[in-house]
Amino acid sequence: MKEHKPFPVTLLILAFLIFCAAGFLLLTYWQTHLKQSIGDLQKAIQSLTNESLLAEISLSQTSPELSGQIVFYSPSGRALHSEAFEMGGNDIYLEFHLISWKYETNRFVFGYPLRLYSDVVAPTDGIDILEAFTNALIQGQEGEKLASLLISGTIPQNIQILQTRTIAIHQYPGKSWQKGHYLILSRQDSTLELKEK
C-alpha cells in the first residue's frame, strides 16, 4: 500500500497569507473607489449650491422714477464696474449673458451684465453695460482675463463651452421695489437669484 504524504503546513500557511493579501488589496481598492465616488458626489452637490455675487443694486428712489446705482462684480468677486441709473417704470430689468463652461471635470458659470432697462424703457433704449464691464475685465487678474476671453469667443485650450444663454432678472409680479440694497447671485446650475440684502 502506498502511503499518503501529509499536505505541508507551510503551503497551507502560504495559501492563507496570499488569500489574506488579495482580500486586503481588494478591500483597499473598494474603499478608495467608494471615497472617490463620495468626493465626486460632494463636488457635484457643491457645484449646484455654490453661488457668486454678480451685482449689487442700491435703490435710492422708487417714485416717480426708479433710480440708484449698480455695482457689478467679476468672477473672482471683485467690484469691477459701477453704473448709476434713473429710469421710468415700476420694474427694472437687468439682463445677463451666462456662459457655462468646463475645465477637465470641473464646471463653472460666468455671468456678464448686458443692459439695464425697465417695464417702460425698451431694451434697445436701456443702458448698455457689457462693453464697460469687459474693458474692466481685460485689465483684471487671471480669472478676469479668462472671463474676457470666453465672452470674446476666444476659447483657451482644454476649455469646453457647455451652454450660453441670456436671462433678464427682475421682481416677480406683485412685488414692488423698495429703497434699499439688493444682491444678484449666480449659481453653478446657471440660475440667478434676486435677493434683498
C-alpha positions as semicolon CSV with decimal commas, in nm:
position;residue;x (nm);y (nm);z (nm)
1;M;0,000;0,000;0,000
2;K;0,107;0,345;-0,090
3;E;0,134;0,593;0,192
4;H;-0,022;0,939;0,151
5;K;0,213;1,218;0,240
6;P;0,054;1,484;0,460
7;F;-0,002;1,818;0,291
8;P;0,275;2,053;0,404
9;V;0,162;2,302;0,662
10;T;0,384;2,566;0,509
11;L;0,186;2,553;0,185
12;L;-0,137;2,594;0,379
13;I;0,002;2,897;0,562
14;L;0,133;3,043;0,235
15;A;-0,204;2,996;0,063
16;F;-0,380;3,158;0,360
17;L;-0,141;3,457;0,351
18;I;-0,193;3,501;-0,025
19;F;-0,570;3,487;0,025
20;C;-0,549;3,749;0,305
21;A;-0,326;3,977;0,096
22;A;-0,563;3,954;-0,203
23;G;-0,859;4,029;0,024
24;F;-0,678;4,328;0,176
25;L;-0,591;4,468;-0,170
26;L;-0,949;4,419;-0,289
27;L;-1,087;4,589;0,023
28;T;-0,840;4,879;-0,012
29;Y;-0,936;4,927;-0,379
30;W;-1,308;4,919;-0,295
31;Q;-1,260;5,169;-0,011
32;T;-1,061;5,408;-0,237
33;H;-1,324;5,379;-0,510
34;L;-1,602;5,447;-0,257
35;K;-1,420;5,755;-0,120
36;Q;-1,368;5,886;-0,473
37;S;-1,738;5,834;-0,555
38;I;-1,840;6,019;-0,238
39;G;-1,595;6,300;-0,323
40;D;-1,737;6,328;-0,677
41;L;-2,090;6,342;-0,540
42;Q;-1,995;6,612;-0,289
43;K;-1,832;6,818;-0,565
44;A;-2,143;6,783;-0,780
45;I;-2,368;6,895;-0,494
46;Q;-2,133;7,181;-0,408
47;S;-2,133;7,297;-0,771
48;L;-2,513;7,315;-0,762
49;T;-2,524;7,522;-0,445
50;N;-2,210;7,727;-0,499
51;E;-2,306;8,088;-0,562
52;S;-2,125;8,402;-0,662
53;L;-2,218;8,770;-0,647
54;L;-2,285;8,924;-0,990
55;A;-2,422;9,263;-0,889
56;E;-2,541;9,476;-0,600
57;I;-2,825;9,724;-0,654
58;S;-2,871;10,026;-0,426
59;L;-3,210;10,188;-0,485
60;S;-3,233;10,545;-0,359
61;Q;-3,569;10,633;-0,518
62;T;-3,868;10,431;-0,636
63;S;-4,116;10,706;-0,725
64;P;-4,185;10,878;-0,962
65;E;-3,883;10,706;-1,120
66;L;-3,654;10,422;-1,023
67;S;-3,303;10,544;-0,952
68;G;-2,992;10,423;-0,781
69;Q;-2,661;10,259;-0,851
70;I;-2,549;9,912;-0,952
71;V;-2,205;9,765;-0,878
72;F;-2,102;9,471;-1,096
73;Y;-1,861;9,206;-0,970
74;S;-1,601;8,998;-1,153
75;P;-1,589;8,615;-1,139
76;S;-1,326;8,649;-0,866
77;G;-1,565;8,860;-0,652
78;R;-1,400;9,198;-0,710
79;A;-1,613;9,511;-0,764
80;L;-1,539;9,584;-1,129
81;H;-1,779;9,843;-1,267
82;S;-2,038;10,081;-1,127
83;E;-2,336;10,230;-1,312
84;A;-2,575;10,500;-1,189
85;F;-2,926;10,489;-1,337
86;E;-3,257;10,674;-1,338
87;M;-3,546;10,550;-1,546
88;G;-3,924;10,546;-1,559
89;G;-4,135;10,245;-1,479
90;N;-4,214;10,024;-1,183
91;D;-3,979;9,733;-1,254
92;I;-3,616;9,735;-1,362
93;Y;-3,474;9,450;-1,568
94;L;-3,107;9,359;-1,552
95;E;-3,003;9,134;-1,838
96;F;-2,711;8,892;-1,807
97;H;-2,536;8,664;-2,051
98;L;-2,437;8,338;-1,880
99;I;-2,161;8,112;-2,010
100;S;-2,140;7,763;-1,860
101;W;-1,801;7,601;-1,924
102;K;-1,594;7,303;-1,822
103;Y;-1,226;7,253;-1,749
104;E;-1,131;6,887;-1,701
105;T;-1,405;6,760;-1,467
106;N;-1,490;7,099;-1,310
107;R;-1,786;7,309;-1,426
108;F;-1,812;7,685;-1,391
109;V;-2,056;7,962;-1,481
110;F;-1,956;8,321;-1,556
111;G;-2,220;8,596;-1,574
112;Y;-2,178;8,909;-1,785
113;P;-2,413;9,211;-1,745
114;L;-2,555;9,318;-2,082
115;R;-2,803;9,601;-2,023
116;L;-3,044;9,765;-1,783
117;Y;-3,399;9,861;-1,884
118;S;-3,747;9,876;-1,731
119;D;-4,109;9,786;-1,797
120;V;-4,149;10,118;-1,986
121;V;-3,795;10,156;-2,126
122;A;-3,727;9,909;-2,410
123;P;-3,404;9,703;-2,403
124;T;-3,274;9,892;-2,707
125;D;-3,323;10,222;-2,520
126;G;-3,178;10,093;-2,194
127;I;-2,826;10,132;-2,054
128;D;-2,564;9,912;-2,223
129;I;-2,317;9,774;-1,971
130;L;-2,128;9,490;-2,142
131;E;-1,856;9,697;-2,313
132;A;-1,752;9,887;-1,998
133;F;-1,763;9,562;-1,798
134;T;-1,547;9,365;-2,045
135;N;-1,298;9,654;-2,072
136;A;-1,253;9,633;-1,695
137;L;-1,220;9,250;-1,718
138;I;-0,927;9,274;-1,961
139;Q;-0,729;9,479;-1,709
140;G;-0,803;9,244;-1,420
141;Q;-0,650;8,932;-1,269
142;E;-0,608;8,591;-1,436
143;G;-0,966;8,473;-1,372
144;E;-1,099;8,801;-1,507
145;K;-0,881;8,780;-1,819
146;L;-1,012;8,428;-1,877
147;A;-1,369;8,562;-1,846
148;S;-1,289;8,827;-2,108
149;L;-1,154;8,559;-2,345
150;L;-1,469;8,348;-2,307
151;I;-1,706;8,637;-2,383
152;S;-1,497;8,737;-2,686
153;G;-1,523;8,384;-2,828
154;T;-1,152;8,308;-2,789
155;I;-1,171;7,970;-2,617
156;P;-0,845;7,859;-2,450
157;Q;-0,728;7,501;-2,496
158;N;-0,885;7,235;-2,267
159;I;-1,192;7,452;-2,201
160;Q;-1,527;7,334;-2,331
161;I;-1,829;7,565;-2,357
162;L;-2,134;7,377;-2,232
163;Q;-2,410;7,636;-2,265
164;T;-2,471;8,004;-2,326
165;R;-2,793;8,186;-2,250
166;T;-2,934;8,528;-2,171
167;I;-3,151;8,594;-1,864
168;A;-3,321;8,915;-1,751
169;I;-3,373;8,929;-1,376
170;H;-3,641;9,150;-1,216
171;Q;-3,900;9,150;-0,939
172;Y;-4,179;8,896;-0,968
173;P;-4,536;9,021;-1,034
174;G;-4,697;9,174;-0,729
175;K;-4,363;9,251;-0,562
176;S;-4,254;9,613;-0,583
177;W;-3,907;9,759;-0,547
178;Q;-3,830;9,930;-0,218
179;K;-3,547;10,165;-0,127
180;G;-3,250;9,964;-0,009
181;H;-2,995;9,709;-0,123
182;Y;-3,041;9,401;-0,342
183;L;-2,799;9,130;-0,448
184;I;-2,799;8,934;-0,772
185;L;-2,647;8,592;-0,718
186;S;-2,540;8,336;-0,977
187;R;-2,535;7,963;-0,905
188;Q;-2,333;7,698;-1,082
189;D;-2,651;7,543;-1,221
190;S;-2,693;7,861;-1,435
191;T;-2,974;8,014;-1,229
192;L;-2,989;8,370;-1,096
193;E;-3,148;8,497;-0,777
194;L;-3,252;8,848;-0,677
195;K;-3,223;8,880;-0,301
196;E;-3,286;9,165;-0,059
197;K;-2,976;9,243;0,146
